[in-house]
């Protein structure tokens, strides 16, 4: 029965023999006339529990059976929007004999609010610490920061300290520090000199004060974080009579993806991506370089227009009057929260009557476009409302196509990731166009990507209008895809895999000309290609975001300058939020709007093609300038410390984690092995012409290092070779080894072991295998010769 829901509240979940159980929780049964939406469920829970939405917030989880046959095993899945609720209902009633909707809700009292009307997104954001709230002085006028786009800033390097230090949110958790490092951050997992030692990260030129509470810093310091909660809403039911309004608006590409069936957002994948997003540069900092979502990706994946006016205006008419005028009816008045309730929109406009006049069709078309734009492109942080900011622009159906919806979508996603990458609580939300983020990741990376078995594009010859042709993103929803099996703890798995991402695993140019011609894409995918490299700011009402294509020129197949020109992403602009500073955003951001109007003048003029040697130079600089490893070491020489054992015990006692399989990250082990072998390779190259004693000392170091690596990797053959480790018996040998270790610690950035030499890293596979086999043969022969006695003395035992 999908119209009956059991609601449990008033306590904590417990672990039982069959997984998660409700124990002594209070139980309430709620009947609905039909299958409820997420918004209807939440409203009913509020009413059943006697709570006021203005004073209390709800967090819901659904219980489902993942066992087979008579062996039941229950786990909890989070529910935060219509899509997650729909997926939960399908999971309960498809393929299981436990056909009962069971929802566990936790209530939390909202912080006291002032009489000022604030937005729902602002209410659900992580609250600022008290010391930041005392700073009531408004920031400098963002319009005065327009100089950050001027040519005078083009050749400046990244500052290590931002000017708006006081207004950045302070870290919510204590950072692990060590004696001798002062107040500097200490990061595990980024090895230098072949040792798993703490590394001072305060000298990274691409990392500023945003890092104080960044998720990447917390992960690198050994903190366990949970996935972010994605927020997006499904649009209303499509009607073919809306097409005459959608085609001129440039929204048919998004409509086709929505009609084919939106893919479920992989919260583990998008969370792992956001962990690597840097607000200082508006790029993802991967081990193989910087990448970002560009205007080219927006055009090719979603088919949204780039040319046109910025998405903003000075609102002169109140929203309730606009709703009444253009929709024919207004929702119930709700002064405390901005936006239109999903349940109300669906009840009023989900089905357009067959025999109705054109004016009624227009009203339903406006509601559909609002659900499409406000639910997919600009989703609010709430779980039950459509973002109503674009409604005044949508109301004018004849002029919708005159706006740059593509640049606004990218601005909104940039801001959402800049906020989410600094949220470390379990209730952290992630907004923005997550459909674009996930499809972009599938196009670029093998991590979390489904396998495309068969492509089922529509026959373009049968289409009435060429504007209805597919976009690149459509192939992931109409094709036959199979999803690779991944460990149950996918978030940790994806974080580990991104730590190991290599240059050759990235699809740098997925939109090659021959591929575009083969797919027969819609004209809108390429019609604005002359604007893909503009450096004009991206605008969405109160948001202004810096667009930095000069940092990711390899994605366009062009020459990458080293180091890339630095343009400050402006803390002042990140500070601007709706309801805080000003409401007439078109006037407030006039200088940026003027720059967008002449965006053609800000296009990067670069004709030099991509050069691999140049990119290797950039990569050497880049790896010294940012944090590229997030997985912290958890084992050393095969032994766990006390903290790791306590964490393991805590995990087994956690009722919500009890049903998950254990996953052991391996990135830090691979980094350790790579760094140590790189050190040995460099030392081996310097052994030519050395004395016999120095050669013997080097052989001993090689042998000990091999034993250490076998121990770290958990090799079962450790007992067979541990006896072969020679003991340093003389003072001279110890002094020589100490001198070598000191020499390692003084290696400069050019010989940084984290950056392999070009000919070593990119040698052909056969050549690298030959070198590896040769190295194994030499080490094996060395160990054998030292552990075996002279052949002429077979009867005597060899010396130890």
Beta strands, then each sheet from edge to edge (+ up, - down):
strand 1: 4-9
strand 2: 14-16
strand 3: 19-21
strand 4: 26-31
strand 5: 56-65
strand 6: 74-79
strand 7: 101-109
strand 8: 186-187
strand 9: 199-200
strand 10: 229-230
strand 11: 277-278
strand 12: 283-286
strand 13: 289-291
strand 14: 340-341
strand 15: 385-386
strand 16: 429-430
strand 17: 451-454
strand 18: 480-482
strand 19: 538-540
strand 20: 543-545
sheet 1: 4+ 1- 7- 5+ 6-
sheet 2: 2+ 3-
sheet 3: 8+ 9-
sheet 4: 10+ 16+
sheet 5: 11+ 12- 13+
sheet 6: 14+ 15-
sheet 7: 17+ 18-
sheet 8: 19+ 20-
end
